Amino acid sequence: MVYIGLDIVRVNQYYGEAAAEDQLCFTANELRLSIHDNEAAARVSGGGFAVARTSSSEQETCDWAEHLLERLNRYMERYEKDYHPDFRAGIYMLQISDRDCETALFNARQGYQQAVVKNLPFVLVQPEHLKQESERLQLKKQTLSAIRNREFQMFLQFIVRGKDGTVWAAEAVSRWDHPRKGLLYPGSYIELLEAEGTIAELDFYIFEEVCRQLERWQAEGRQLRISCNFGRESFVQQIKEISERYVFDHARLILEITEDAMELNKETAFSNISQCKEMVFLIALDDAGSGFSSFADLRDYPIDIVKIDRSILNAAVTQRGVALLRGIAALVHNLEMKVLCEGAETQAQTDLLREI
């Protein structure tokens, strides 16, 4: 089974319905010419076509797909159009255990989607990939109930002072205590939550855990701070309502705002930060140096802490790399803000940061 796809919506949007229709007719005709009497081709979605064909080997099917894509992508040359189509394909070799066309088509489409993501002409779907995708979809279905069932846990990663190594604060991070898979790291579920549109629920869940922990520490006489991350535009009213349920010094809570969130809507970001400052929370600029914020942002926004992206530290292995890290730290200090560098994993990095 081969799934061949084109972003026909983009063709329609940029070149009009007639151009999109011409493209689809051309594709259908090419597919009709490429199959034998005992094979089948069909349009199965807007810009998606499927071919069920016999094959002697994986290599033969890959060669067939490669030649077909080459013909499809020469549409401009043959018809003197002013745009290049971008066809890609996913290939799924039917297994003895396969029983329905729908599953085979789904599997082939997984290969197509992987080809799009990896910028490849086509992808031959492997059984291990299908297993991974099946597990990913299962996790995706379980994410919302996991939040409601309080399966996510807050872990604390300590932030230490450069001069003496004492603990100054902690950053709140999440882990999913999955009933069957055990403790899962964010890399296995954050993307799924974002795809489902439920990442905000996890953010607020962790924020409440932070408030609860700060109230507990204050009652015990501990003076530590905790930071947590917020990247979306609308969160101020909800964190206000959550924080008011707990009794703690708000200056002990650090809200991290990513610099890409600031860049997307500077007016909203300034309003959010200003309202959070009114609630006496500290504000940290996260991922500083990764490519979005400017020096003007450091000057204009009421920021307390600048969190240097780990890529800056990882690059501090040359004279120029160290000079950049040193220069950013000096600038932040001169602006009377605290500077935090994340991702120190070696003794050499630790020694460099303490010296700076």
Stockholm file with secondary structure:
# STOCKHOLM 1.0

chainA/1-356         MVYIGLDIVRVNQYYGEAAAEDQLCFTANELRLSIHDNEAAARVSGGGFAVARTSSSEQETCDWAEHLLERLNRYMERYEKDYHPDFRAGIYMLQISDRDCETALFNARQGYQQAVVKNLPFVLVQPEHLKQESERLQLKKQTLSAIRNREFQMFLQFIVRGKDGTVWAAEAVSRWDHPRKGLLYPGSYIELLEAEGTIAELDFYIFEEVCRQLERWQAEGRQLRISCNFGRESFVQQIKEISERYVFDHARLILEITEDAMELNKETAFSNISQCKEMVFLIALDDAGSGFSSFADLRDYPIDIVKIDRSILNAAVTQRGVALLRGIAALVHNLEMKVLCEGAETQAQTDLLREI
#=GR chainA/1-356 SS CEEEECCHHHHHHHHCHHHHHHHHHHHHHHHHHHCCTTCEEEECSSSEEEEECCCSCHHHHHHHHHHHHHHHTTHHHHHTCSSCCCCEEEECCCCTTCCCHHHHHHHHHHHHHHHHHHTCSEEECCHHHHHHHHHHHHHHHHHHHHHHTTCEEEEEEEEECTTTCCEEEEEEEEEEEETTTEEECGGGTHHHHHHHTCHHHHHHHHHHHHHHHHHHHHHHTCCCEEEEEECSSCCHHHHHHHHTTSCSCGGGEEEEEEHHHHHHCHHHHHHHHHHHHHTTCEEEEEEETSSSCCHHHHHHSCCSEEEECHHHHHTTTSHHHHHHHHHHHHHHHHTTCEEEECCCCSHHHHHHHHHC
#=GC SS_cons         CEEEECCHHHHHHHHCHHHHHHHHHHHHHHHHHHCCTTCEEEECSSSEEEEECCCSCHHHHHHHHHHHHHHHTTHHHHHTCSSCCCCEEEECCCCTTCCCHHHHHHHHHHHHHHHHHHTCSEEECCHHHHHHHHHHHHHHHHHHHHHHTTCEEEEEEEEECTTTCCEEEEEEEEEEEETTTEEECGGGTHHHHHHHTCHHHHHHHHHHHHHHHHHHHHHHTCCCEEEEEECSSCCHHHHHHHHTTSCSCGGGEEEEEEHHHHHHCHHHHHHHHHHHHHTTCEEEEEEETSSSCCHHHHHHSCCSEEEECHHHHHTTTSHHHHHHHHHHHHHHHHTTCEEEECCCCSHHHHHHHHHC
//
